[in-house]
Amino acid sequence: MVLELDSLRYQHPGQARPFIHIDRFVLQAGERVLLHGPSGCGKSTLLSLITGIRPAQQGDIRVAGQLFSSLSQRRRDAFRADHIGVIFQAFNLLPYLTAVDNVCLSAGFSRRRCEREAAGNNKQRRVAAQDLLTRLGLDAATSALPAWQLSFGQQQRVAAARALFGKPDLIIADEPTSALDSHSRDTLLALLCEHCENAGSALLMVSHDNQVADHFHRSIAFSALNGGSTMLPRIVLASLRTRKTSATLIVVAIALSLVMIVGIERLRHQVRANFASTVSGIDLIVSARGGPMNILLYSVFRLSDPTAGIRWDTVEHLADHPDVKWWIPIALGDSHRGFPVVATNDSYLAHYRYGQDQALSLADGQWFAGEDHVVLGSAVAQRLGYQLGDDMVLAHGASGPAIIEHDNHPFTVVGVLSATGTPVDQSVHVSLAGMAAIHSGGQFRSGLPPRPGQRADTPDSVNAVMLGLERRTAVLSLQRELSRYKAEPLSAIIPGVQLQRLWRMTAVGENALRATSMAVLLVALLVLVSTILAALEGRRHELAVLRAAGAGRLAVYGVIVGESLLVTVIGSLLGLTLLFVAQWALAPLALAEWSLRLPDTFLSVRELPTLAAILLAGSLAGLIPAEKAFRNSLADGLTPRN
């Protein structure tokens, strides 16, 4: 390669950022490249760095394999004379020398260029110089005049001939056609291209005129080469600032869409996790004959009225079964101010599990030890404001208005369970003896006649028994055995199976919520597309200026699609922030009211594909406006409209 620029930086004194900022540029032997851009953008400064006239402050410049920074000033000047021909913007001719002498000047300091021109003596050099000037349109009489007597265009031709003389490896041309008419311009460029092709020289030319691009292998906008990595972002940000009202509305729409999509997904996942973690480690739930779903709802979730109970002697039979390791009786039917009352025994605290095999624990106080003791779930204590030592009265009836209040038989709060995020939080727990006492004679007489043969310290029946087995392999055989139990009709359900069935039943509502959130996102993206399309007419001149400055299809796409992507990113971040704040604010309420633990993460790995899809959709939303913007007539965009 003839020219290689790597991480080149140059900054004028007093500037806040580098004036020249080029990460990488390569020019091959024989290649012709045009750098075009408006005046003052740094083209001439770049050429002075490449030729070694101005030292680079940072980065590497290699010409014909030679690293400039390793050369002294003297050796750099000698290297430039041998390998680089320069057409200066100001010509830099010696006014007192003739045109021929000015052309020979470059060879006078470079034996290499004389050898390549086959001009070993002064006469041969002058003949070769005159031949080159003639091809550029200057006859012998004009070439014999001193430079100060030549016209502006003639001086430009002499400057070009001086650079071409000796067939250097690299020809640098700084606006060489700026003073020429179109015919002379094309003639000079044709000669430059012909000379480079015959000599194998590379040509790097800078110009504000992009109409000469057909003479070159590559045409590069200087703005894309110099600081191209930062130019487009600056354009995107400045453009959005001028349209902040519409951009803000789109950001809000995307944010709300993301809140719905990710929020519903989080809620769905958390509800499913809550469903799966409501009860853990229980192999079977045994109840009176009934539907499996109804048994699950009242025994675990307390959401349905229980069926007829199973007799206490049946409970004792289950407890004595050789396959049963432990058992938890559940008796329902009473309530307190809308919260269900669960009568059980010490096995409830010892063996009930939720989540990942987590045991129940007491946040305050102790487990009940007497018939008049009650232990509250965390949500009950929080919502009703009960403290340890407070009295409370139970009422007959699991749901709806109380049938009979046991106001002459108060219970005393002795403990509060830790929050679990399950229906345990919204339950009131008493002993089986306490439940039996308020529904029989004696100290806790309820006013109802006692049942014949009922003991004072145990109920005559319970609504369900949760079983933990010695061997998991015995689940199905025990389930079949209990379905054929002769003493009374029983049903035994596997909680995990019924939880999955219950979850599938809620899938219709879940999918409806998903569809709603996707529709909101689609509307937001359509608003994004329509807003960009509507703004294209007002931005017609802006985009035309970018194209006139050399911005190609990718640059125009970068501006439009970049705006879409930036708006989508900001909207997504705003949506995630809003969702996180909402989770933090609603977490105590969700746990207290619905026993639902909300996630405390800003973004989980599981949500990354969803976020990536939203960002991709936002980027793609800019493709149609970008293509329309690029296809608009450049000339029409630069023409003012009344």
N, C-alpha and C positions, 0 to 999 in steps of 0.2 A: 504494500500500500504506500502511496505517496504522502498522504497527510493523515495523521491520527490525533484527535483531540480527546482527552480523557479528564473528566472532572475539572474542566477549565473554569476559573473564576477570576473576575477583575472588577474592582470597585474604585470609582473615582473618589478623591478626597471629599469628605463631607456627606457622602451618600450613606443611607441607612442599610441598603442591601446591595448585593453585587449587580453591577451594570451588565456584565457578561456572566452568564450562568449556563454552561453547556456540559451536560453529563457525558455525552459520547457522540463523536462524529468521525467518519472514516471516508476518505476519498481514494479511490483506486487509480492506478496508472491508466492514462488514456480516458478517464471518466470526466464528463463535463457536468458541472452542478451549478445551478442558479440559486442564489439566496436572495429573496425579494422581500421588501418591507418598506414602510414609510421612512422618510428622512428623520434622522435623530434617534433611531432605534438601536444603534450600536453596531451597524454593519462595518463601517470604516474602522472602528475600534477593534473589532475582531480581526480584520485583515492586518492591522498593525501588530497584533499579538502573534499571528501566524507567521509573519515575515520576520519577527524578532526585533522590529523597530521599537516596540514597547514590551517590556518584560512582563510575563504573567505572574500574578501574585499567588496563584494556587493552581495545581493541576499540571498535566503533562501535554507538551506539544512536540510531536515527532514529524519531521519532514524527511522523506527518503530514508527512513529508519533512524535518523539522528535525533536524539533528545536535546532540545534547545537549552533546557536548564543546565545541562552539563557543559555548555560551551561558554567561554569568556566572550566579552563584547567583541574583541578583535576577531576571534574565530567565528563568531556568529555572523559578522559582517562578510567575512570571506566565504562562509557557507552559503549565505544568501546570494552572493554574486555568482557562485557556481551553479546553484540549483533552483533559484527562484527568479522568475521574471515578474515585475510588478508594473501594472498600469495604474498610476496614481490618479485620484479624483482631481487633484490640482495640477496634474501633469508633471510638475517638478522638473521641467526642462531648464537647461542652462541657456539663458536668453542670448548670450553672446556667441554661442556655438551654432553652426548650421544644423539643419535637420539631419544630414548624414552623420555629422560628428556626434550629435546627441544619440543617434542609434548605435554608433560604434562605442559609445562611452561604456556601455555595460560589458562589452568584450574586452575593454582595456584593462579591467581589473580581474578578469577570469580567463585563464589559459584554457580551462575545460570548455568554455563556451566557444572560444575561437576554434578549438579542435573539432568540435561538433559541427561548426559552420564551415569547416574546411577552409578557414581563412587564416593562414599562418603569418601573413605580413599585413602592413597597413593598407596597401593597395587592394589586396583581396578582401579585407574587411569592408572597405568603402564600396567596392563593387557589390558585395552581398547586401550591404545596408541599402544601397540605392535600388537594388532589385526588390527588396522587401517594401520600400516606400512606394515604388511604382505600382506594385500590386495593391497597395492601399490607396492609390489614386493621387499620388504626388509625383509630378514629373521632375526631371533633372533640374530644371531652372528653379522650381520652387524649393526643391531639396537643398539647393545651394544657398538659400537665404538664411540669415540668422533667425533663431526661434522667435525673437521679439517682433519680427515683421510678419509672422504667420498669423492667420486667422485662428479663432478659437477651435474650429473644427479641424483645421490643419494641424494645430498643436496636439490635438487628441490623437490623430493618426500617427504622429511621430512618437508619442508616448507608447502607443500600442506596438509600433515597430521595435522600439527599444526593448520592450519586454519579451517579444517573440524572438529576437535575435539570439542565436546560439542554442536554440532548442532546449530550454531549461526543463527540469523534471516537473515543475509546478509553475503555472501562470496564475497570478492573482490579478484580478481586474476589478477596480473600484469605480463603478458607474462609467464605463468607457464609452457609452453611446449617448450620454445625457445631452451633448451639444450637437448631435448629428440628426439629419433628417431621416425619414424612414428608409430611403434607398441607401444612403450612406451607412446607416446603422446596420442594415441587413448585410451589406457588403463587408463591413468590418467584422461582423460576427461570423460570416461565412469563412473569412480568412482565418480568424481565430480558431474556429472548429477544424478547418482543413489543416492548419499548422499543427494543432494538438494531435490530430489523428495520424499525420505523417511522422511526427516526432515521437509519438507515444507519450506526450505530455498530458498532465491532468490540468483542467481549467476550473478554477473557482471564481465565479463572478458574482458581485453583488449589485443590485439595481432596485430602483423603486418601480420599474416597468416590468410587469409580469407578462407582457405581450410577446416578449422574446423567448418565452419558455420552450418553444418548439425547437430551438437550436441546441437544447441541452438534454442529457439523459435523465436528469432529475431536477425538479423545481421544488424548492423547500421554502416555506414561509419562515422568515427569521424569528418570528414570535414563537413558532413551534419548536425551533431549535434552541433558541435562547430562553431559558426559563420556562420551557413548554410544560413542565410538570406543575408549575404554579400559575400559569396564565389562565388556563381554563377555569380552575377553581375561583380565581378572582372575578372572572366574568360572571360565573354562575352566582356567586354571592352578591355581587353588585346588582345583577338583574333581579334577583329575588327581593332585595331591599326596596327596589322601586315598585314592586307589586306585593308589598307586605300584607295588605288586607286580604287579597284573594289567596295568597300563599298561606296565611294564618288559618283561613277557613278550611283549606284542604288539609293542613296539618291536624286541625281539630277533628275533622271527619275521619282521617286515618287513625288518629289516636283512639277515638271512640270505637272504631271498627276493631282495632286490636284489643281493646279492653273487653269487648264482647267475645271475640274469638278465643283469646287466651284465657279470659276469665271463665267462660263456659267450659273450656277444656280443663282448667284447673278445678273448677267446681265438680265437673263430672268425675275427674280422677280422684278428688278428695272424698266425694260421696261414695264412690266405689270402694275406696280404701276404708272408709268408715263402715260400709256394709260388711266388707270382708273381715274387719277387725272388731265388729260389735261383740262377737263371741268367739273364743278361741280354745281349742283343746277339748271341746265337748263332743263326744262321739255320737250320742243319741239324746233326743228329747222325747220323753214318753208322756202321753196325755190320753184323755178319753178319746174314743173314736171320733175323728173329724178330718177336715181337709188339711193337708200338710202346710199349705201357705198360711191358713188361719192359725194353726198351732204356732208357727214361727212368729207371726205378727204379735200374738198376745203374750207368748212366753218370753220373747227376747225384746221386741220393740214396744210392747204395751200399747199397741195400736188397734187392737180388736177386742171384742168381748169374748171372754173365755167360754169354752163349752162346758158341759158337765164335768165335775171333778172325778178323780180316781180315788178309790177308797184307801184309807190309811193302811189297811192290812196288805193291799197291793203294793204300796210304797215299801212296806217292810219286806215283802217278798223280793222286790227289786234290790233292796239294800243287801239282802242275804245271798243274792245270786253269785255263783262262783266267778263269773266273768266280770262282775262289777267291782271296780277298784274304789270309787267314791261316788257319792250321789248328792244332789242339791235339790231339795223340795222347793217348789214355787207355788204359793197360794195367793190368789188375787181376789178382787171383788170390792175392795174399799179404796177410798181416795182421800186426798186432803187438798182442798182449794184447786182442784183440777189436776193434781199430780197423783199418779197411781201409787198405791200402797202394796209393797211386796213383803209377804210373810215368808220367812225362811229360817235357816239355822246357821250354826257356825261354819258349816261347809261352804256357804256362799262366800265368805271372806277368805277361806283357806284355798278353795279350788276354782272359783270363777276366774276366767282369764279373758283378756281382750287384746287386740293388736297383735304384736309379735310375742305372744305368750306372756303378757304383762299381768301381774297380779294386782288385785285391788289393794289400796292402802288408805289409811286415815290421814286426812289433812289436819284434823283437830279432834281431840277427845278420844273415845274408845268405842269398841264394838258393844252392841247391846248385851247386857247380862241379866236383865230382869224383864218381867212381863209388861212393865210400864215404860220401858226404854225404847227410843226410836233413834235411828241413824239416818241422816239425810244425805241425798246426793248433792254434789257441789252446786248445781244449778238451782235446786230447791232452796238451799240455804241462802244463796246470793239473791234470788228474786224475792223471796219472802222475808229476808232479813233476820232469820233466826240465829240465835246465839246458843252456846251450851247452857243448859239449865232452863231454857224456855219451855213452857208447856204448849201442847198443841192437841187438837181434837180431831179424830178421824171420822169419816162419814161413810155410810154404807152406800155402795154403788161405785163401779169402776169408771163410769163416764156419765156425762150429763149431770143434771141436778141431783144433789144428795137425797137419798130416800129417807135415811135416818141418820142424824148426827149423834155420835156417842159422846155428847158433851159432859156427861157425868163420869166419863172414864178418860181423863186426859193422859197423854203420854209426855215424857220428859226427853228433850233432846240431849243425847249423851255423846254424839259423835257426828262428824261431817267427813264424807269420803273425798279423796282427791279427785280432781277432774279427770275424766277418761275420754270424753268425746263420744260417749255411747249413751244409750237410754238409762244406764245406771245413774247418770248425773241428774236425771229428772224423776228419780224414784224415791219413795219414802220406805225405809226398811224397818220392819218390826220382827219380833220372834214369832214362831208358830204358836208358842204358849200364849203370847199376847193376843194374837188373832183369835185363838180358840176361846180365850177368856171373855172377850167382848161380845162373842156370839153365843155364850152359854150362861148358865147361872153363876152365882158366886159374887165375888167382889166387883167384877167387871160386867155385871149383868146388863144386858143391852135393852131389856124390855121385851125381847122376843123369847118365846118358850124354848127351853133347851131341847135338843134332839135326843131321842131315846138312846141310851147307852153311850152317849158322848162323854169322853174324858175331859177333865177341866184343863189339862195342860197340853193337849194336842188337838188339832182339828180332826173332824171325821173324814175329811178329804182334802186333797190339794189339786191344783189345776195342771201342774206339770212337774216332771222330775227330770233333771239334767244328769246324765250318766257319763262317767269316765271309766273306760274299760281297761282291764289288765292287758288285753291284746287288741290292737287295731284290726287284726284279721277276724275278730269275732263280731264285728259290727253287723255284717249282713245276716249272719246266722241268728244273732240275738234279735235283730229286727224282725226276721221271719217268725221266730219263736213267740215274740210278744204279739204279733198280729193274729196268732192262733190261741192266745191266752183265754182260757175257758171261764175264769172267775168273773171277768167283765171285759167288754170290748175295748181294746187299746189301739193306739196308733203310735208308732215310733218313727221319728224322722231324723235324717242326717242333716244337721244344721248347714254345713258347707254347701251341700247340693241345693237346698232350698234357698240359700242366699244367692246363689248363681241364678236360679230361676227368677227370683224376685228382681234381680238386677236387669235381666233380659226383658222383664215386663215394663221396666221404665225406659227402655231404649227408644221408644217412639217419641216420648217427650224430649229426650236428649237429642235425638236427630233433628227434631223440629227447631230446637234452640240453635243447633249447629247451622242449619239451613238459614235461619234468620240472621245469624252473625255473618255468614258468607255473603248474604244478600246486601247487608250493610257495607261490607268491604267492597263489593262489586260497585255499589252506588258511589262510594268514595273514589274508586279508581276512575269511574266514568266522569265524575266531576273533575278529577285531575286532568284527564284527557281533554274534556271539553273546555276547561279553563285555559289550557296551553294552546289549543287550537284557536280559541277566541282571541288570545293575546298575540297570535302570530301576525295579524294585520297591523297591530300597533308596533310590532317589533320588526316589521318588514325591512325598514331602513337599517336597523341595528344588525340584523343577520346578513344583509347585503354588504355592509361595511366589513364584517368579519370575513366574508368570502373574498371581497376585493383585497383585503390585507393578506390573502393567501390561505385562509382556513378552508380545508377540504371537507369531504363528506364526514370523515371521522371527527373533525373538530366541531362541525355543526351538530353532529349526533352527540358529541361530548357535552356541549352546552345544554341542549334540550333534555337529553336523557339524564345528564348530571343533575339538572334542576329537579327532575322527577324523583331521582334516587335520593337526593338530599332532603326533599320534602317528606319522602316516605320514611327515611331514617329518623328525622326529627319527630315525625308523627309517631313512629314506633317507640322511640325513647320516651316521649311524653305519655303514650298509652301505658307503657310498662311502669312508669313512675306513678301515674294515677292509680293503676291497679295495685301496686305495692302499698301506697298510702291507704287505699280503701281496705285492703286486707288487714293492715295494721289497726285501722280504726274499728273495723267490724269484727275482728277476731274475738274479743270478749263477749260481744252480743251473740255471735254465732254459736259460741261454745255454751253460753247460758241458755239461749232460747231453743236451739236445735241440736245441741250436743255435737256440733260440727267443728272440727279443728281446721282452720284455714291455714294454707301454707305461709311460711314466713320468708320465702325466697324471692329475690328480684327477678331471676330468670333461671330456669332449670334446663338441664341438658335435653330433657324430653321435648322442650318447647323450641329448641333451635331449628328443627326443620320447618315448623310453622312460621317462625320469624323470617327464615330464609325465603320461604315461599312468598311472604308478604313483600319483602324487599325486592324480590325478582319481579313480582307483579307490578310494583311501583316503577321499576326501571323499564319494563316492557311497555308500560303505559305511555312512555315518552317516545316510542319508536315511530308511531304514526305521525305525530306532529313534527318529529325531526325529519322524516322523509319528505313531508309536505313543505317544510321550510327550505330544504335543500333544492327541491324542484322549482321553487319560485324563481322567476326571472331575475337574474342579477342586475341587469340594466334597469328593469322596472323598479327594483328595490332602491336603487340609487337615485331615481328620478323623484323629486318632490311632488306631492299631490296637493291640490287645493282642497 
